[in-house]
Amino acid sequence: MEQKPKRKIKDSVFTNLFQEKKYLLQLYQALHPEDDSVTEDDIADVTMKHVLVDADYNDLGFSVGNRLMILVESQSTWTYNIIIRALMYLVQTYHDYFKRTSQNLYGSKKVNLPKPELYVIYTGERKDIPDSISLRKDFFDGAKIAIDAEVKVLYQENETDIIGQYIIFCKVYNEQRKRYGNTKQAVTETIQICKDRNVLKGYLESREQEVVDMMMTLFDDEQILKAYTKDMVDSAVKKTAKETEKKTERKTAIETAERMIKLGKLSLEEIAICVPLLSLEELKKLETEMKELA
C-alpha cells in the first residue's frame, strides 16, 4: 500500500539539512575556505519565516562574525527574479537585526550592521547559468541606480563540499523522479544512490525516514497545486464560454429586434415580449439609433 504523505511536515531537505550547525559550518567553510578558525558556536541562524507571503520557501540566513549570509534555492526553473527575493529577504533580515540589537535607525549615531553576502543555489538543468547576477546589470542594463544587489550563483556538482553534494542530491532526485514518477521508490532510490556515492551520507543515514516523509509531502503539495491550477483554468474556460454564449445570444436578439422594427408590424412593447433579452428602454434606444443611421 502506497504511503500517505504527512501533511504536518513542511521543511524541505534544503532547510532541514542546514538546521544542524555542523552542516551549516560546512556550508560556510565551502564559501569561505580561507576562514578556518570559525566554529559552530560562531554561527547564528537568522533564517526568516514566511518573509513575503504565508508560504514555505527554501531560504536560509545565518551570520558569522560581521558577515550576514543569505542563500535562496532555485530548484527547477531559472529566473532572475531571485534577485528581488534575495533583496527583500535581506531587508527583512536587517529589520529583524536592528530590533534584536536595539539600534535606533532614527538616531544620529550610525548603526552597526553585518556585511551582506547573497547566494542562490541552482539545482536545475544548467543552460548558460551566470556566475553572478545583479539588480543593476540584469534589470536596468547596467544603468546607475540608487540601490544594487549582487547574487552569486552556485551550481557546481562537487562531492568534496556540502554545497556540491546537495546539488548532486537534487540532480539524482530529478533523474529518479523522471524514472519512477512521484513515488516513494523515486525517493528511496535517490537516498540509496547518494549514500553509495558518499553524498550527504551522514545526514541521510541519520534522518532517512524524515527525508522520505519530507519529499513525499512535497509530492502531495505539488498534486494539490496542480489540482488547484486545473480548477482555476477550468473555471476560467467555463466563464469565458458562458460570456461568449451570452454575447452571441444578445447579438442575435439585437439583430432580431432590428428586423422586427424595420418591418413596422409590431409595437416596441410587443417586440419586448418576443425578444425578452432586451428591455423596452433598450428597444427605444435601438429604434432611435436606427432612425439616425437611416
MARGU-346189 format. One line per 3 residues: number of its first residue (from 1); their letters; for each residue y, z, x of C-alpha. Coordinates in nm, 4 decimals, always signed. Last residue first. Layout:
! residues N
NUM> A> Y/Z/X  ... .
END
This chain:
! residues 294
294> ALE> +5.5778/-4.1956/-3.1322  +5.5880/-3.9408/-2.8486  +5.8275/-3.7081/-3.0315 .
291> KME> +5.6241/-3.7377/-3.3519  +5.3048/-3.6477/-3.1671  +5.4689/-3.3414/-3.0111 .
288> TEL> +5.5867/-3.2215/-3.3562  +5.2368/-3.2639/-3.5030  +5.0840/-3.0678/-3.2144 .
285> KKL> +5.3341/-2.7855/-3.2642  +5.2523/-2.7708/-3.6353  +4.8800/-2.7761/-3.5536 .
282> EEL> +4.9210/-2.4882/-3.3059  +5.1060/-2.2837/-3.5700  +4.8292/-2.3549/-3.8220 .
279> SLL> +4.5727/-2.2252/-3.5742  +4.3328/-2.4497/-3.3886  +3.9647/-2.3629/-3.3331 .
276> PVC> +3.9114/-2.3717/-3.7115  +3.9372/-2.7543/-3.7336  +3.8491/-2.8362/-4.0972 .
273> IAI> +4.0349/-2.5340/-4.2381  +4.3346/-2.5971/-4.0110  +4.3284/-2.9605/-4.1292 .
270> EEL> +4.3724/-2.8403/-4.4882  +4.6761/-2.6299/-4.3958  +4.8171/-2.9201/-4.1937 .
267> SLK> +4.7984/-3.1343/-4.5063  +4.5354/-3.4026/-4.5359  +4.5398/-3.7818/-4.5750 .
264> GLK> +4.8001/-3.8523/-4.3047  +4.5596/-4.0601/-4.0981  +4.7602/-3.9775/-3.7840 .
261> IMR> +4.7264/-3.6040/-3.8541  +4.3478/-3.6404/-3.8902  +4.3221/-3.8303/-3.5612 .
258> EAT> +4.5320/-3.5688/-3.3791  +4.3223/-3.2874/-3.5271  +4.0027/-3.4455/-3.3950 .
255> EIA> +4.1524/-3.4890/-3.0466  +4.2715/-3.1278/-3.0485  +3.9283/-3.0007/-3.1587 .
252> TKR> +3.7530/-3.2070/-2.8916  +3.9831/-3.0631/-2.6222  +3.9183/-2.7135/-2.7562 .
249> ETK> +3.5426/-2.7621/-2.7436  +3.5616/-2.9006/-2.3884  +3.7834/-2.6130/-2.2720 .
246> KET> +3.5463/-2.3622/-2.4308  +3.2462/-2.5222/-2.2609  +3.4229/-2.5231/-1.9237 .
243> EKA> +3.5100/-2.1544/-1.9648  +3.1495/-2.0786/-2.0604  +3.0160/-2.2690/-1.7583 .
240> TKK> +3.2624/-2.0959/-1.5265  +3.1583/-1.7551/-1.6588  +2.7910/-1.8428/-1.6214 .
237> VAS> +2.8459/-1.9580/-1.2620  +3.0474/-1.6440/-1.1789  +2.7807/-1.4207/-1.3312 .
234> DVM> +2.5083/-1.5995/-1.1343  +2.7084/-1.5614/-0.8126  +2.7690/-1.1902/-0.8733 .
231> DKT> +2.4049/-1.1324/-0.9661  +2.2923/-1.3164/-0.6533  +2.5252/-1.1045/-0.4375 .
228> YAK> +2.3871/-0.7854/-0.5928  +2.0281/-0.8995/-0.5350  +2.1085/-0.9913/-0.1741 .
225> LIQ> +2.2802/-0.6556/-0.1167  +1.9871/-0.4655/-0.2689  +1.7440/-0.6645/-0.0556 .
222> EDD> +1.9511/-0.5931/+0.2544  +1.9577/-0.2216/+0.1760  +1.5795/-0.2151/+0.1412 .
219> FLT> +1.5311/-0.3924/+0.4733  +1.7763/-0.1476/+0.6334  +1.5707/+0.1387/+0.4912 .
216> MMM> +1.2601/-0.0042/+0.6575  +1.4539/-0.0029/+0.9837  +1.5467/+0.3620/+0.9526 .
213> DVV> +1.1977/+0.4720/+0.8474  +1.0316/+0.2873/+1.1361  +1.2815/+0.4373/+1.3813 .
210> EQE> +1.2126/+0.7861/+1.2457  +0.8376/+0.7287/+1.2776  +0.8781/+0.6255/+1.6423 .
207> RSE> +1.1168/+0.9008/+1.7454  +0.9706/+1.0433/+2.0661  +0.7821/+0.7301/+2.1706 .
204> LYG> +1.0705/+0.5008/+2.0786  +1.3265/+0.7043/+2.2726  +1.1121/+0.7305/+2.5846 .
201> KLV> +1.0199/+0.3615/+2.5750  +1.3698/+0.2225/+2.5242  +1.2270/-0.0936/+2.6861 .
198> NRD> +0.9263/-0.0161/+2.9085  +0.7839/-0.3627/+2.8334  +0.4782/-0.2125/+2.6597 .
195> KCI> +0.7099/+0.0241/+2.4699  +0.9203/-0.2729/+2.3613  +0.6197/-0.4688/+2.2380 .
192> QIT> +0.4885/-0.1663/+2.0466  +0.8205/-0.0931/+1.8763  +0.8745/-0.4540/+1.7735 .
189> ETV> +0.5182/-0.4805/+1.6407  +0.5752/-0.1641/+1.4344  +0.8951/-0.3045/+1.2832 .
186> AQK> +0.7599/-0.6500/+1.1985  +0.4463/-0.4837/+1.0594  +0.6599/-0.2696/+0.8269 .
183> TNG> +0.7747/-0.5856/+0.6591  +1.0927/-0.7878/+0.6167  +0.9407/-1.1107/+0.7468 .
180> YRK> +0.6373/-1.1251/+0.9755  +0.7245/-1.3984/+1.2266  +1.1002/-1.4225/+1.1806 .
177> RQE> +1.1117/-1.0433/+1.1757  +0.9126/-1.0295/+1.4947  +1.1625/-1.2530/+1.6736 .
174> NYV> +1.4621/-1.0594/+1.5415  +1.3010/-0.7313/+1.6498  +1.2394/-0.8653/+1.9992 .
171> KCF> +1.6060/-0.9672/+2.0227  +1.7203/-0.6265/+1.8972  +1.5029/-0.4398/+2.1490 .
168> IIY> +1.6271/-0.6672/+2.4272  +1.9874/-0.5800/+2.3351  +1.8967/-0.2094/+2.3432 .
165> QGI> +1.7393/-0.2545/+2.6837  +2.0494/-0.4276/+2.8193  +2.2642/-0.1395/+2.7004 .
162> IDT> +2.0275/+0.1275/+2.8353  +2.0107/-0.0143/+3.1866  +1.7410/-0.1684/+3.4092 .
159> ENE> +1.5707/-0.3850/+3.1459  +1.8687/-0.6180/+3.1191  +1.9497/-0.8585/+2.8368 .
156> QYL> +2.3182/-0.9497/+2.8709  +2.5389/-0.9419/+2.5600  +2.8249/-0.7007/+2.6250 .
153> VKV> +3.1679/-0.8297/+2.5200  +3.4798/-0.6565/+2.6485  +3.7490/-0.6027/+2.3851 .
150> EAD> +4.1182/-0.6425/+2.4611  +4.3745/-0.5121/+2.2125  +4.7366/-0.6227/+2.2022 .
147> IAI> +5.0539/-0.4900/+2.0436  +5.4081/-0.6208/+2.0014  +5.3139/-0.9826/+2.0632 .
144> KAG> +5.3731/-1.2340/+2.3420  +5.1904/-1.5512/+2.2471  +4.8445/-1.6158/+2.3916 .
141> DFF> +4.7274/-1.8289/+2.1005  +4.8042/-1.5560/+1.8455  +4.4581/-1.4595/+1.7150 .
138> DKR> +4.2274/-1.5196/+2.0121  +4.4602/-1.4575/+2.3044  +4.6834/-1.1799/+2.1722 .
135> LSI> +4.4160/-0.9954/+1.9784  +4.1732/-1.0092/+2.2673  +3.8230/-1.1260/+2.3545 .
132> SDP> +3.6110/-1.0619/+2.6617  +3.3030/-1.2021/+2.8343  +3.3044/-1.4999/+2.5982 .
129> IDK> +2.9982/-1.5987/+2.3863  +2.9045/-1.9610/+2.4464  +2.6378/-1.9515/+2.1775 .
126> REG> +2.4128/-1.6491/+2.2272  +2.1860/-1.5618/+1.9377  +2.2607/-1.2150/+1.8056 .
123> TYI> +2.2757/-0.8800/+1.9851  +2.6465/-0.8558/+2.0651  +2.7604/-0.5159/+2.1894 .
120> VYL> +3.1368/-0.4988/+2.1461  +3.3492/-0.2925/+2.3809  +3.6901/-0.1249/+2.3807 .
117> EPK> +3.8129/+0.1065/+2.6562  +4.1006/+0.3387/+2.5730  +4.2781/+0.5672/+2.8224 .
114> PLN> +4.2911/+0.9208/+2.6859  +4.6102/+1.0515/+2.5241  +4.8748/+1.3011/+2.6271 .
111> VKK> +5.1832/+1.3205/+2.4109  +5.5345/+1.2693/+2.5475  +5.7533/+1.5675/+2.4638 .
108> SGY> +6.0433/+1.4927/+2.2302  +5.8480/+1.5915/+1.9185  +5.7492/+1.3627/+1.6334 .
105> LNQ> +5.3987/+1.2886/+1.7610  +5.3282/+1.6609/+1.7874  +5.0006/+1.7388/+1.9615 .
102> STR> +4.7614/+1.9907/+1.8078  +4.4655/+1.8769/+2.0227  +4.2374/+1.8196/+1.7216 .
99> KFY> +4.5164/+1.6570/+1.5180  +4.6159/+1.4281/+1.8036  +4.2513/+1.3272/+1.8551 .
96> DHY> +4.1999/+1.2472/+1.4846  +4.4923/+1.0053/+1.4896  +4.3688/+0.8623/+1.8196 .
93> TQV> +4.0288/+0.7977/+1.6610  +4.1895/+0.6289/+1.3599  +4.3935/+0.4045/+1.5889 .
90> LYM> +4.0852/+0.3169/+1.7942  +3.8756/+0.2340/+1.4884  +4.1536/+0.0100/+1.3598 .
87> LAR> +4.1602/-0.1692/+1.6951  +3.7812/-0.2040/+1.7089  +3.7702/-0.3489/+1.3577 .
84> III> +4.0524/-0.5871/+1.4326  +3.8808/-0.7084/+1.7486  +3.5503/-0.7463/+1.5589 .
81> NYT> +3.7316/-1.0126/+1.3582  +3.6424/-1.2481/+1.6420  +3.3086/-1.3008/+1.4725 .
78> WTS> +2.9561/-1.3662/+1.5979  +2.6878/-1.3293/+1.3341  +2.3595/-1.1465/+1.3911 .
75> QSE> +2.4301/-0.7980/+1.5170  +2.7905/-0.7257/+1.6058  +2.7993/-0.3696/+1.7370 .
72> VLI> +3.1094/-0.1629/+1.7989  +3.1791/+0.0491/+2.1043  +3.4851/+0.2685/+2.1628 .
69> MLR> +3.5132/+0.4648/+2.4874  +3.8048/+0.7034/+2.5399  +3.8560/+0.7777/+2.9089 .
66> NGV> +4.0548/+1.0739/+3.0443  +3.7462/+1.2840/+3.1052  +3.4605/+1.1145/+2.9215 .
63> SFG> +3.5262/+1.0447/+2.5550  +3.2996/+0.9084/+2.2849  +3.3116/+0.6555/+2.0028 .
60> LDN> +3.0341/+0.4591/+1.8376  +3.0310/+0.2035/+1.5593  +2.7286/+0.0555/+1.3867 .
57> YDA> +2.8914/+0.0784/+1.0475  +2.7964/+0.2668/+0.7337  +3.0085/+0.2396/+0.4223 .
54> DVL> +3.2849/+0.4184/+0.2361  +3.5590/+0.1975/+0.3725  +3.7519/+0.1558/+0.6981 .
51> VHK> +3.6627/+0.4590/+0.9083  +3.3456/+0.5742/+0.7348  +3.2502/+0.8302/+0.9985 .
48> MTV> +3.4315/+0.8447/+1.3313  +3.2386/+0.8867/+1.6541  +3.4189/+1.1320/+1.8816 .
45> DAI> +3.1186/+1.2449/+2.0870  +3.2319/+1.4407/+2.3925  +3.0783/+1.3697/+2.7325 .
42> DDE> +3.1399/+1.5941/+3.0356  +2.8456/+1.8200/+2.9462  +2.6075/+1.5241/+2.9782 .
39> TVS> +2.7077/+1.4907/+3.3430  +2.9572/+1.2699/+3.5277  +2.9440/+1.2627/+3.9079 .
36> DDE> +2.8164/+0.9073/+3.9453  +3.1365/+0.7291/+3.8408  +3.0844/+0.3985/+4.0208 .
33> PHL> +2.8192/+0.2932/+3.7691  +3.0860/+0.2831/+3.4978  +2.9587/+0.0787/+3.2008 .
30> AQY> +2.5901/+0.1416/+3.2696  +2.6732/+0.5024/+3.3586  +2.8441/+0.5464/+3.0208 .
27> LQL> +2.5380/+0.4186/+2.8347  +2.3068/+0.6378/+3.0433  +2.5237/+0.9378/+2.9518 .
24> LYK> +2.4982/+0.8436/+2.5832  +2.1217/+0.8230/+2.6272  +2.1084/+1.1765/+2.7655 .
21> KEQ> +2.3573/+1.2972/+2.5041  +2.1351/+1.2026/+2.2126  +2.3357/+1.0639/+1.9212 .
18> FLN> +2.3258/+0.7392/+2.1149  +1.9891/+0.6287/+1.9829  +2.0711/+0.7176/+1.6218 .
15> TFV> +2.3904/+0.5129/+1.6186  +2.2201/+0.1982/+1.7493  +1.8903/+0.2541/+1.5655 .
12> SDK> +2.0889/+0.2581/+1.2425  +2.1520/+0.5803/+1.0558  +2.1413/+0.5933/+0.6756 .
9> IKR> +1.8160/+0.7752/+0.5971  +1.8228/+0.9098/+0.2404  +1.6989/+0.5833/+0.0872 .
6> KPK> +1.3504/+0.6057/+0.2398  +1.1816/+0.2658/+0.2187  +0.8521/+0.2597/+0.0236 .
3> QEM> +0.5554/+0.1919/+0.2487  +0.3421/-0.1016/+0.1375  +0.0000/+0.0000/+0.0000 .
END
